[in-house]
Amino acid sequence: MQDSSTAPVPGRNNTLFPQPTLICFSHLRWNFVFQRPQHLMSRFARDRRVIYWEEPEKAATDKEPALSVRTCPRSGVVIATPSLPQGLDEAAREAALKGLLDTFLADEKGPFTRWYYTPMMLPFSRHIAAAGTVYDCMDELANFRFAPPRLLPLESELLALADIVFTGGYSLYEAKKHRHPNIHPFPSSVDRAHFAKARATGEDPVDQRVIPGPRLGFYGVVDERMDMELLAAVADTHRDWSLIIVGPVVKIEPADLPRRPNIHYLGGKAYEDLPAYLGGWDVALMPFALNESTTFISPTKTPEYLAGGRPVVSTRIADVARHYGDLEAVFIADGAEAFTKACEQALAMAHGSDDWLQDVDAKLAHLSWDTTFARMAGLLDAARATPLRGPRLVANPGARKYDYLVVGAGFAGSVLAERLASQHDAHVLVIDKRPHIAGNAYDHLDEAGILIHQYGPHIFHTNSDEIVAYLSKFTQWRPYEHRVLANVRDQLVPIPINRTTLNRLFGLSLRTDEEAAAYLASRAEPVDEIRTSEDVVVSAVGRELYELFFQGYTRKQWGLDPSELDKSVTARVPTRTNTDDRYFGDKHQIMPADGYTAMFERMLDHPNIDVLLGTDYRDLRDEGIANHVIYTGPIDEYFDWRYGKLPYRSLRFRHESRDLEQFQPVAVVNYPAPQVPYTRITEYKHLTGQQHPRTSITYEYPSAEGDPYYPIPRAENQALYKKYEARALGTPDVTFVGRLATYRYYNMDQVVGQALAAFRRIDAQRKVGKIARRPAWTEAAE
């Protein structure tokens, strides 16, 4: 906690700043616990005027609404605290707060940067002229005890208004990232120098001095997030230990706290005094309950405890395990028995060698509130300088009537949505089952800050100038020529097979295309009729190369032997006699400079396009939302699997980050050997050109279960598809387009080309009146 007063900051002009005044709306009182809002606002106050608007205080029913204003002497932050008479209903309360805010801001120079820690303050402040709006989603407040019912709808409104969104950790980021196009994770940081004071031998605070050791301590807010039963169990198991709890008790009755002779509740303490308390402990505790309120927390105290040189014992909080679980000094344990045992191990560590501190210091070396503040300030300035672009996300379609309902936000659906909105002025609703746009091309920053492809590598290549010209409306490009190596006989050799592959694998010295062609011809085996994938390869390069490169890989990829698959499967991979090691030979080999998701955001950034995510078409199909449907999902699912399910292969991905700059020499290494469970490993920095001291990789495992990825190319499957295709042709109010809707394996450029062709057909039909130009538009949702 920190003291405040009305004294100005010496040497600071408190009214004239080069940046817009920042007004922070927070549910946390400035003098409550010094944490994320206080750290950040104190730093913002170095170069701009910062107003910190707190939760209202309760006043007597006969009092008028009032506002107390004071200035924090250390930071210069202006703290505004409303007081409201008890008994006001919701409307009167909001009217009173709006009146107080408007009166206060009348003497302030706008427009303002609005910074929200709670959506609950939006109703009385949404009208403020804003130079920018930030939602710093520090916690999932809706999961906390006594959360008001209005919080979630107000959060949806705030997400729609915000120019930029920050989250208090990666788990929370992953839960929210599909809801805003400019969202960034910022887990808890630390003032290392402040808490490092705990490592020096100092004098114990008076109220802690009399407590015997060994001491295991916790500081922070004591509320429903703490596992009281666990705390009591530890105290009962080790009555020789002293458990010290420092912090205010809120939202629970003091009588409900576990009372034991060896549990000591010392109450709230000032922020500057925390290192002294921490310095008197042997082990630091985080006995959090595992419930809704702790699902997304990223406790600030984790790095603070470690900076203070204390081993940490925590329950399995996701972001603690994610960021600190690799440290020897962090013990993760659930259940009283395991937690107590972890405390015993931590005590042994605390009284042994301090070699573990080296790893702790390395982990914390680049973690500081100054760095977090600088990154946030830079992102805020960029958001203010550049108008926010991205799709308009809606929570539900309401009573609105659209011209088109597009099912699927991948390439096929997004291209058609954009064409229809921009060329026909059509109103379009795009829905997707997944919580994000971009379909299988979706990419995002992982926890290491590296741009990865969530569903495996997507490399853009095409010979079509038209397709490149169209997509260039939404992205700049990075030249990239894809190269793949295969791990065969403990060597990494080029795939597709070329002259280099043959020379390395068989110890040859083939120097010309003619020599390589003659060598392959000598190994090739005649096949009377080429029908299967096995026939294609064996007839071209022989059985040994077929078994080394194709048979095992194909069996893993498709769950079938190549002899059971159509010849088209392996015909896609050429065999070369030259030394060209590029995987593709297309005219255009490029990658979106800012990633695929950014390209899709711009594609869907149109006032006529609404996007509804996490929504199954089957839940909307009877609502009559649109006159025409663009369907890009599985065609058999659309017709309720009337003739049976069409077979697909799926994929499972294992994403990892590594503490090294480069993992492998190229973006993709294939593993054809049948005893290796995965088919390939992808390293994304090769694809994106990103510079980063760490790297991220993905292991790819084919699977019979999961999302449909690859139609299985067999004659009987095509026969089954033809039945569905016939029904689709008899459904004039639905356009079927894309991989899944036409049961074909297309590259990304082919899907774009198919969607553009579908738009040309719709355009032609529209001109002759076969598709309505505009249905009745319902304004009820406006």
C-alpha positions in Angstrom: 0.0 0.0 0.0 1.0 3.6 -0.5 0.2 6.8 1.3 -1.4 9.7 -0.6 -2.0 13.4 0.2 -2.8 16.6 -1.5 0.8 17.7 -1.8 2.0 18.3 -5.4 5.0 16.6 -6.8 8.0 18.9 -6.5 9.3 20.1 -9.9 6.3 18.7 -11.8 3.8 20.7 -13.8 0.6 18.9 -12.9 -1.6 20.4 -15.5 0.4 20.6 -18.8 1.7 17.4 -20.2 2.6 16.5 -23.8 0.4 13.4 -23.7 -3.4 13.4 -23.3 -4.5 13.2 -19.7 -5.0 9.5 -18.8 -8.0 8.7 -16.6 -7.9 5.3 -15.1 -11.2 3.6 -13.9 -10.4 1.0 -11.3 -12.2 -1.3 -8.9 -9.1 -1.4 -6.8 -8.4 1.4 -4.3 -5.1 3.2 -4.7 -4.3 2.7 -1.0 -5.5 -1.0 -0.9 -2.6 -3.1 -2.2 0.2 -1.7 -4.4 0.0 -3.9 -7.5 -0.4 -3.7 -11.3 -2.5 -0.5 -11.5 -0.4 1.4 -9.1 2.9 0.3 -10.8 1.7 1.3 -14.2 -0.1 4.5 -13.4 2.9 5.8 -11.4 5.0 5.3 -14.4 2.5 6.9 -16.8 2.4 9.9 -14.5 6.1 10.7 -15.3 5.1 12.3 -18.6 1.4 13.0 -18.4 -1.4 13.8 -16.0 -3.0 10.7 -14.6 -6.3 10.6 -12.8 -7.2 7.4 -10.9 -11.0 7.1 -10.4 -11.8 4.7 -7.6 -14.8 2.7 -6.5 -17.3 4.9 -4.6 -17.3 5.0 -0.9 -20.5 4.6 1.0 -22.0 7.7 2.7 -25.1 8.2 4.9 -28.4 8.2 3.1 -28.9 11.9 3.9 -25.6 13.0 2.2 -25.3 14.3 -1.3 -23.0 12.6 -3.8 -19.5 14.1 -3.4 -16.0 13.7 -4.8 -12.8 13.7 -2.8 -9.6 14.5 -4.8 -6.1 14.1 -3.5 -2.6 13.7 -5.1 -0.2 10.9 -4.4 3.0 12.7 -3.2 5.3 10.0 -4.6 3.9 9.6 -8.1 1.8 12.7 -8.8 -1.2 10.5 -9.6 -4.5 12.3 -8.9 -6.8 10.0 -6.9 -10.6 10.8 -7.3 -12.9 9.0 -4.8 -16.6 9.4 -5.2 -18.9 8.9 -2.2 -22.6 8.0 -2.7 -25.4 7.9 -0.3 -26.6 4.3 0.5 -29.8 3.1 -1.0 -29.5 4.5 -4.5 -30.9 2.2 -7.3 -28.7 1.4 -10.3 -30.0 4.3 -12.5 -29.6 6.9 -9.7 -26.1 5.6 -8.9 -24.9 5.9 -12.5 -26.5 9.3 -12.9 -24.8 10.5 -9.7 -21.4 9.2 -10.8 -21.8 10.7 -14.3 -22.6 14.0 -12.7 -19.5 13.9 -10.5 -17.3 12.9 -13.3 -18.6 15.6 -15.7 -18.1 18.3 -13.1 -14.6 17.1 -12.3 -13.6 16.9 -16.0 -15.0 20.3 -16.8 -11.8 21.8 -15.5 -9.6 19.2 -17.3 -8.4 19.5 -20.9 -9.5 16.7 -23.1 -9.7 14.5 -25.0 -8.6 11.8 -22.6 -7.0 8.4 -22.8 -9.5 6.1 -20.9 -7.9 3.1 -19.1 -10.4 0.6 -17.7 -9.7 -2.1 -15.1 -13.4 -2.9 -14.8 -16.2 -2.7 -17.3 -18.6 -1.7 -14.5 -17.4 1.9 -14.8 -18.3 2.1 -18.5 -22.0 3.2 -18.0 -21.1 6.6 -16.5 -17.9 7.2 -18.5 -18.7 5.9 -22.1 -19.6 9.5 -23.2 -16.2 10.9 -22.5 -14.3 12.3 -25.6 -11.4 9.8 -25.9 -8.1 10.0 -27.7 -7.8 6.3 -27.0 -9.4 3.6 -24.9 -7.6 0.8 -23.1 -9.0 -2.3 -21.4 -6.4 -3.7 -19.1 -8.1 -7.0 -18.3 -6.1 -7.8 -15.2 -8.4 -10.6 -14.0 -11.5 -12.5 -15.1 -13.7 -10.5 -12.8 -16.8 -12.3 -13.8 -15.5 -15.4 -12.0 -15.0 -13.6 -8.7 -17.4 -13.9 -5.8 -20.3 -11.4 -5.9 -19.6 -10.4 -9.6 -22.6 -8.4 -10.9 -24.7 -9.9 -13.7 -24.1 -6.8 -15.9 -20.4 -7.4 -16.0 -20.3 -9.7 -19.0 -22.5 -7.6 -21.3 -20.6 -4.5 -20.3 -17.3 -6.2 -21.0 -18.6 -7.0 -24.5 -19.3 -3.3 -25.0 -15.9 -2.3 -23.7 -14.1 -4.8 -26.0 -16.0 -3.2 -28.9 -15.0 0.3 -27.8 -11.3 -0.4 -26.9 -8.5 0.5 -29.2 -6.2 -1.9 -27.4 -6.6 -4.7 -24.8 -4.1 -6.0 -22.4 -4.5 -9.1 -20.3 -3.0 -10.0 -16.9 -1.5 -13.3 -18.1 -1.3 -15.8 -21.0 -4.2 -18.0 -19.8 -6.5 -14.9 -19.8 -5.1 -13.9 -23.2 -5.9 -17.3 -24.7 -9.4 -17.0 -23.4 -9.9 -13.5 -24.8 -7.7 -13.2 -27.9 -10.6 -14.1 -30.3 -12.6 -11.2 -29.0 -10.4 -8.3 -30.1 -8.0 -7.7 -33.0 -5.4 -5.8 -30.9 -4.9 -7.7 -27.7 -1.6 -8.4 -25.9 -0.7 -10.5 -22.9 1.2 -8.9 -20.1 1.7 -11.2 -17.2 2.6 -9.9 -13.7 6.0 -8.2 -13.5 8.2 -7.3 -10.6 10.3 -4.5 -9.1 13.4 -6.7 -8.6 15.5 -4.2 -6.7 12.7 -3.6 -4.2 12.1 -7.2 -3.3 15.8 -8.2 -3.5 16.1 -6.3 -0.2 14.6 -9.5 1.4 17.9 -11.3 0.6 19.9 -9.1 3.0 19.8 -9.9 6.7 17.7 -7.2 8.3 15.6 -6.5 11.3 12.3 -8.3 11.5 9.1 -6.1 11.7 7.9 -5.9 15.3 4.8 -8.1 14.9 6.7 -10.8 13.1 9.7 -10.8 15.4 8.1 -12.8 18.1 6.9 -15.6 15.8 9.1 -18.7 16.0 10.6 -20.5 12.9 10.6 -22.1 10.6 8.3 -19.6 8.9 6.2 -20.1 5.8 4.5 -16.9 4.6 1.9 -15.5 2.2 1.2 -11.8 1.5 -1.7 -10.5 -0.6 -5.4 -10.2 -0.5 -7.1 -12.9 1.6 -10.3 -13.8 -0.2 -12.2 -16.6 -1.9 -9.1 -17.4 -4.0 -7.3 -18.8 -0.9 -7.7 -22.5 -0.1 -8.5 -22.2 3.7 -8.8 -26.0 4.2 -5.4 -26.5 2.7 -3.9 -23.8 4.9 -5.4 -25.5 8.0 -4.2 -28.9 6.9 -0.6 -27.7 6.5 -0.8 -26.1 10.0 -2.2 -29.2 11.6 0.4 -31.5 9.9 3.4 -29.4 11.0 2.6 -27.7 14.3 6.2 -26.8 14.5 5.9 -24.5 11.5 4.6 -20.9 11.7 2.3 -19.9 8.9 2.3 -16.1 8.5 -0.5 -14.4 6.5 0.0 -10.8 5.6 -2.8 -8.9 3.8 -6.3 -7.6 4.1 -9.3 -10.0 4.4 -12.1 -9.2 1.9 -15.3 -10.9 0.8 -15.0 -13.5 3.5 -15.9 -13.3 7.2 -12.9 -13.2 9.6 -14.7 -15.9 11.6 -14.4 -18.3 8.6 -10.6 -18.1 8.6 -8.9 -21.2 10.0 -7.7 -20.5 13.5 -4.6 -22.4 14.8 -1.9 -21.5 17.3 0.6 -21.6 14.5 -1.3 -19.5 11.9 -0.6 -15.8 12.3 -2.8 -13.1 10.6 -0.8 -9.9 10.6 -3.2 -7.7 8.4 -2.4 -5.4 5.5 1.0 -3.9 5.3 2.6 -1.1 3.2 4.3 -2.0 -0.1 7.6 -0.7 1.1 7.5 -3.0 4.2 6.8 -6.2 2.3 10.5 -7.1 1.7 11.1 -6.9 5.5 8.4 -9.5 6.1 9.5 -11.7 3.2 13.1 -11.6 4.5 12.0 -13.2 7.7 10.4 -16.2 6.0 12.0 -19.5 5.0 9.5 -20.4 2.3 6.9 -18.3 0.4 3.4 -19.8 -0.1 0.7 -19.5 -2.7 -2.1 -21.8 -1.3 -4.7 -20.8 -3.9 -7.9 -22.7 -4.3 -8.5 -24.2 -7.7 -11.8 -22.7 -8.7 -13.3 -20.3 -11.2 -11.8 -17.3 -9.6 -8.2 -18.6 -10.0 -8.5 -20.1 -13.5 -6.8 -17.1 -15.2 -4.8 -15.5 -12.4 -1.1 -14.6 -12.9 0.0 -13.8 -9.4 2.4 -10.8 -9.0 3.8 -12.4 -5.9 5.4 -15.3 -7.8 8.3 -13.2 -9.2 8.3 -11.0 -6.1 8.9 -14.0 -3.8 11.6 -15.3 -6.1 13.3 -11.9 -6.4 13.4 -11.9 -2.6 15.3 -15.2 -2.7 12.6 -17.5 -1.3 11.6 -20.9 -2.6 7.9 -20.9 -3.6 5.2 -23.5 -3.0 2.1 -23.1 -5.1 -1.0 -25.0 -6.0 -1.3 -25.7 -9.8 -2.2 -22.3 -11.0 -1.9 -22.4 -14.9 0.3 -19.3 -15.3 2.5 -20.2 -12.4 3.2 -23.6 -13.8 3.6 -22.2 -17.3 6.1 -19.5 -16.5 7.9 -20.7 -13.4 7.3 -24.5 -13.3 10.7 -25.1 -14.8 12.5 -23.6 -11.9 13.9 -25.8 -9.2 12.8 -23.3 -6.6 9.1 -23.4 -7.6 7.2 -26.4 -6.2 3.8 -27.1 -7.7 1.6 -29.4 -5.7 -2.1 -30.1 -5.2 -3.8 -31.6 -2.2 -2.8 -31.2 1.4 -0.4 -34.2 1.5 1.5 -33.2 -1.7 1.5 -29.5 -0.7 2.9 -30.3 2.7 5.6 -32.5 1.2 6.5 -29.7 -1.2 6.8 -27.3 1.7 9.2 -29.8 3.4 11.4 -29.9 0.2 11.3 -26.1 -0.1 12.5 -25.8 3.5 15.3 -28.1 2.9 16.3 -26.0 -0.2 16.1 -22.8 1.8 18.5 -24.2 4.4 20.9 -25.7 1.8 23.0 -24.4 -1.0 21.8 -21.2 -2.8 22.9 -22.4 -6.2 19.3 -22.4 -7.3 19.3 -18.6 -7.2 21.3 -18.4 -10.4 18.4 -19.9 -12.4 16.0 -17.6 -10.6 18.0 -14.5 -11.4 18.3 -15.6 -15.1 14.5 -16.1 -15.3 13.8 -12.6 -13.8 16.6 -10.8 -15.7 14.3 -9.3 -18.3 11.2 -9.0 -16.1 10.4 -5.5 -14.8 7.5 -3.1 -14.5 9.6 -0.5 -16.3 9.8 -2.9 -19.3 6.1 -3.7 -19.1 5.2 0.0 -18.9 7.4 0.9 -21.9 5.9 -1.9 -24.1 2.4 -0.9 -23.1 3.0 2.8 -23.7 4.5 2.0 -27.1 1.5 -0.2 -28.1 -0.9 2.5 -26.9 0.8 5.2 -28.9 0.7 2.9 -32.0 -3.0 2.2 -31.5 -3.7 5.9 -31.2 -1.6 6.7 -34.3 -3.2 4.0 -36.4 -7.0 3.6 -36.5 -8.0 0.2 -35.2 -8.5 -2.3 -38.0 -10.2 -5.6 -37.7 -13.5 -7.4 -38.0 -16.5 -6.2 -36.1 -17.1 -8.9 -33.6 -20.7 -9.3 -32.4 -22.0 -11.3 -29.4 -25.1 -12.4 -31.2 -27.0 -11.5 -34.4 -30.0 -10.2 -32.5 -33.0 -9.4 -34.7 -30.9 -8.3 -37.7 -31.6 -9.6 -41.2 -28.5 -10.2 -43.4 -28.1 -10.6 -47.1 -25.7 -13.5 -46.6 -24.8 -15.8 -43.8 -21.3 -17.1 -44.4 -20.5 -20.3 -42.5 -16.7 -20.5 -41.9 -14.2 -17.7 -41.4 -11.4 -19.3 -43.4 -10.2 -18.4 -46.9 -13.3 -19.4 -48.8 -15.8 -17.7 -46.4 -13.7 -14.6 -45.8 -13.0 -13.9 -49.5 -16.7 -14.2 -50.4 -17.8 -12.1 -47.4 -15.3 -9.4 -48.4 -16.4 -9.5 -52.1 -20.1 -9.4 -51.3 -19.7 -6.6 -48.8 -17.4 -4.4 -50.9 -18.8 -5.1 -54.4 -22.5 -5.6 -53.7 -22.9 -3.5 -50.6 -24.3 -6.6 -49.0 -24.7 -7.1 -45.3 -22.9 -10.3 -44.3 -22.7 -12.3 -41.1 -19.7 -14.6 -40.8 -19.8 -17.3 -38.2 -17.3 -19.9 -37.2 -17.2 -22.8 -34.7 -13.8 -21.8 -33.6 -13.1 -18.8 -31.3 -11.0 -17.1 -34.1 -11.0 -16.1 -37.7 -8.6 -17.3 -40.4 -9.5 -21.0 -40.3 -6.6 -23.4 -40.4 -4.3 -20.5 -41.4 -4.8 -18.9 -38.0 -1.5 -17.6 -36.5 -0.7 -15.8 -33.3 2.1 -14.9 -30.9 2.8 -17.8 -28.4 3.9 -17.3 -24.8 7.5 -16.8 -26.0 6.4 -14.0 -28.3 6.9 -16.0 -31.5 4.4 -16.0 -34.3 3.3 -19.6 -34.8 0.7 -21.3 -37.0 -1.7 -23.0 -34.7 -2.7 -25.7 -37.2 0.7 -26.5 -38.7 2.7 -24.6 -41.4 0.9 -22.7 -44.1 3.2 -21.6 -47.0 1.6 -19.5 -49.7 2.6 -20.3 -53.3 0.7 -19.8 -56.6 1.2 -19.1 -60.2 -1.9 -16.8 -60.3 -1.2 -13.1 -60.6 -5.0 -12.5 -60.1 -5.0 -14.2 -56.7 -1.8 -12.4 -55.5 -3.3 -9.1 -56.7 -6.5 -9.7 -54.7 -4.8 -10.7 -51.5 -2.4 -7.8 -51.8 -5.3 -5.5 -50.9 -5.0 -6.9 -47.4 -1.3 -7.6 -46.8 2.2 -6.8 -47.7 4.4 -9.8 -48.6 7.6 -11.4 -47.5 9.5 -13.4 -50.1 10.0 -16.9 -48.9 11.1 -20.1 -50.7 10.1 -23.2 -48.8 12.7 -25.9 -48.2 12.1 -29.2 -46.6 14.6 -31.8 -45.3 13.8 -35.5 -44.6 15.4 -37.4 -41.7 16.5 -40.6 -43.5 19.2 -43.0 -42.3 20.3 -40.4 -39.7 20.9 -37.8 -42.4 19.0 -34.7 -43.3 18.5 -34.7 -47.1 16.4 -32.6 -49.4 12.8 -33.6 -50.2 11.5 -33.7 -53.0 14.2 -36.1 -54.0 16.8 -34.4 -56.1 20.4 -35.0 -57.2 21.7 -33.8 -53.8 19.5 -36.3 -52.1 20.8 -39.2 -54.2 24.5 -38.2 -53.8 24.3 -37.9 -50.0 22.2 -40.9 -49.4 24.0 -43.4 -51.6 27.5 -41.9 -51.6 27.3 -41.0 -55.3 28.8 -38.2 -57.4 26.1 -37.5 -60.0 27.1 -34.3 -61.7 24.4 -33.7 -64.3 20.6 -34.0 -64.8 21.2 -36.7 -67.3 23.3 -38.8 -64.9 20.6 -38.4 -62.2 17.9 -39.3 -64.6 19.8 -42.4 -65.7 20.3 -43.5 -62.1 16.7 -43.1 -61.2 15.7 -45.0 -64.3 18.0 -47.8 -63.3 16.1 -48.1 -60.0 12.6 -47.7 -61.4 10.3 -50.7 -61.5 7.8 -51.1 -64.4 4.1 -50.9 -63.4 1.5 -52.1 -65.9 -1.1 -49.6 -64.8 -0.6 -46.7 -62.5 -3.6 -46.6 -60.2 -2.3 -46.0 -56.7 0.2 -43.8 -54.9 2.5 -46.7 -54.6 2.5 -47.2 -58.3 3.4 -43.6 -58.9 6.5 -43.7 -56.8 7.8 -47.2 -57.5 7.5 -46.6 -61.3 9.5 -43.4 -61.0 12.3 -44.1 -58.4 12.0 -47.8 -57.4 11.1 -49.6 -54.2 14.0 -48.6 -52.0 13.4 -44.9 -52.3 9.7 -45.5 -52.1 10.1 -47.3 -48.7 12.6 -44.7 -47.4 10.7 -41.6 -48.2 7.0 -42.4 -49.0 5.7 -45.6 -47.5 6.1 -44.9 -43.8 5.2 -41.2 -44.1 2.1 -42.0 -46.2 1.0 -44.7 -43.8 1.3 -42.3 -40.9 -0.3 -39.4 -42.7 -3.3 -41.3 -44.1 -3.6 -44.3 -41.9 -3.5 -46.4 -45.1 -0.8 -48.0 -47.2 0.0 -46.0 -50.4 -1.2 -49.1 -52.3 -4.7 -48.3 -51.0 -4.7 -44.6 -51.9 -5.4 -42.8 -55.2 -2.4 -41.9 -57.3 -3.1 -38.2 -56.7 -1.6 -38.3 -53.2 2.1 -38.9 -54.1 1.8 -37.3 -57.6 1.8 -33.9 -55.7 5.4 -34.5 -54.7 7.8 -34.3 -57.7 11.2 -36.1 -58.1 14.0 -33.9 -59.6 17.2 -34.7 -61.4 18.7 -31.2 -60.7 19.8 -29.6 -57.4 16.8 -27.3 -57.0 15.9 -27.9 -53.3 12.9 -25.6 -53.2 9.7 -27.5 -52.2 7.6 -25.5 -54.7 8.3 -24.2 -58.2 5.5 -21.6 -58.3 6.0 -18.1 -59.8 4.9 -16.5 -56.5 6.4 -17.9 -53.2 5.5 -15.4 -50.5 4.3 -15.1 -46.9 2.0 -12.4 -45.4 4.4 -9.9 -43.8 2.2 -9.5 -40.7 0.9 -13.0 -40.6 -2.3 -14.7 -41.9 -4.5 -13.6 -39.0 -3.7 -9.9 -39.7 -4.5 -10.4 -43.4 -7.9 -11.9 -42.5 -8.6 -9.1 -40.0 -8.1 -6.5 -42.8 -10.2 -8.7 -45.2 -13.1 -8.7 -42.8 -12.7 -5.1 -41.7 -15.8 -3.7 -43.5 -18.8 -1.9 -41.9 -21.2 -4.4 -43.6 -19.5 -7.5 -42.1 -20.3 -8.8 -38.7 -18.4 -11.8 -37.2 -19.8 -14.2 -34.7 -17.3 -16.7 -33.3 -17.7 -19.9 -31.3 -21.0 -20.5 -33.0 -22.2 -23.7 -34.7 -24.3 -23.2 -37.9 -26.8 -25.8 -36.7 -27.7 -23.4 -33.8 -28.7 -20.7 -36.3 -29.9 -22.6 -39.4 -33.6 -22.2 -38.4 -33.4 -18.6 -37.4 -33.9 -17.1 -40.9 -31.0 -14.8 -40.5 -30.2 -14.4 -44.2 -31.8 -15.1 -47.6 -28.7 -16.9 -48.9 -26.0 -19.1 -47.2 -22.4 -19.5 -48.2 -21.4 -22.8 -46.6 -17.8 -23.8 -46.3 -18.1 -26.6 -43.7 -18.3 -30.3 -44.2 -20.9 -31.0 -46.8 -22.0 -34.3 -45.2 -22.7 -32.4 -41.9 -24.8 -29.9 -43.7 -27.1 -32.7 -44.9 -27.1 -34.4 -41.4 -24.9 -37.2 -42.7 -27.9 -38.6 -44.7 -25.7 -41.0 -46.7 -23.1 -41.6 -44.0 -19.9 -39.7 -42.9 -17.3 -38.7 -45.5 -13.9 -40.0 -44.3 -11.2 -37.4 -43.3 -7.8 -37.5 -41.7 -7.1 -35.1 -38.9 -4.0 -33.8 -37.2 -2.8 -33.2 -33.6 -0.2 -30.6 -32.8 2.3 -30.3 -30.0 3.7 -26.8 -29.7 6.9 -26.1 -27.8 9.2 -23.2 -27.2 13.0 -23.7 -26.8 15.6 -21.6 -25.2 17.8 -21.4 -28.3 17.9 -19.3 -31.4 17.5 -22.0 -34.0 16.3 -25.6 -33.7 16.7 -27.0 -37.2 18.3 -25.7 -40.5 15.0 -25.3 -42.4 11.4 -24.6 -41.6 10.2 -28.2 -41.9 11.9 -31.5 -41.4 10.0 -34.7 -42.3 10.3 -37.9 -40.4 9.2 -40.7 -42.8 10.3 -43.6 -40.6 7.3 -45.5 -39.3 8.7 -45.9 -35.8 8.7 -42.1 -35.3 5.1 -41.1 -34.2 5.1 -37.7 -35.8 5.4 -36.8 -39.5 7.3 -33.5 -39.3 8.6 -30.8 -37.1 8.1 -27.1 -38.1 10.2 -24.2 -36.9 8.3 -21.0 -37.6 11.0 -18.3 -37.5 12.2 -19.6 -40.9 8.7 -18.9 -42.3 8.1 -15.5 -40.8 11.6 -14.1 -40.7 11.1 -13.1 -37.1 14.2 -12.3 -35.0 14.0 -13.6 -31.5 16.5 -15.2 -29.0 14.1 -18.1 -28.5 12.4 -20.3 -31.0 9.1 -22.3 -31.2 8.5 -25.6 -32.9 5.5 -27.9 -33.6 5.3 -31.7 -33.8 2.6 -32.9 -36.1 0.8 -36.2 -35.5 -1.8 -37.5 -38.0 -5.0 -38.8 -36.4 -8.2 -40.6 -37.3 -10.1 -38.3 -34.8 -10.4 -34.6 -34.6 -11.2 -31.7 -36.9 -11.5 -32.7 -40.6 -8.3 -31.7 -42.5 -7.7 -34.0 -45.5 -10.4 -35.8 -47.6 -9.2 -39.4 -48.0 -8.7 -39.9 -51.7 -10.3 -43.2 -52.5 -12.8 -44.1 -55.2 -15.5 -45.2 -52.8 -15.2 -41.8 -50.9 -15.7 -39.9 -54.1 -18.8 -42.0 -54.9 -20.2 -41.1 -51.5 -19.4 -37.4 -52.0 -21.2 -37.4 -55.4 -24.4 -38.2 -53.6 -24.0 -35.2 -51.4 -23.0 -33.1 -54.4 -26.3 -34.0 -56.1 -28.2 -32.7 -53.1 -26.1 -29.6 -53.0 -27.0 -28.8 -56.6 -30.7 -29.1 -55.6 -30.3 -26.5 -52.8 -30.3 -23.2 -54.7 -30.3 -20.9 -51.6 -26.9 -22.3 -50.5 -23.5 -21.9 -52.2 -21.1 -24.7 -51.2 -17.5 -23.6 -51.5 -14.1 -24.6 -50.0 -12.2 -27.7 -49.1 -14.7 -29.3 -46.8 -17.8 -28.3 -48.8 -16.5 -29.8 -52.0 -14.5 -32.6 -50.5 -11.2 -31.8 -52.2 -7.7 -31.1 -51.0 -6.9 -27.6 -52.2 -3.9 -25.4 -51.5 -4.7 -21.9 -50.1 -4.4 -20.2 -53.5 -6.8 -22.7 -55.0 -9.4 -22.0 -52.3 -9.1 -18.3 -53.0 -9.4 -18.9 -56.7 -12.5 -21.1 -56.1 -14.1 -18.4 -53.9 -13.4 -15.7 -56.4 -15.0 -17.9 -59.1 -18.0 -18.5 -56.8 -18.4 -14.7 -56.4 -18.4 -14.2 -60.2 -21.2 -16.8 -60.5 -23.2 -15.0 -57.7 -22.5 -11.7 -59.4 -23.8 -13.1 -62.7 -26.9 -14.6 -61.1 -27.6 -11.3 -59.2 -27.5 -9.4 -62.5 -30.2 -11.5 -63.9 -32.3 -11.5 -60.7 -31.7 -15.1 -59.6 -30.3 -13.9 -56.2 -32.1 -11.1 -54.4 -30.2 -7.8 -54.3 -31.3 -6.9 -50.8 -33.7 -8.5 -48.3 -35.7 -6.5 -45.9 -33.2 -5.0 -43.4 -34.3 -5.1 -39.7 -33.0 -2.2 -37.7 -34.0 -3.6 -34.3 -30.4 -4.4 -33.5 -29.0 -1.1 -34.6 
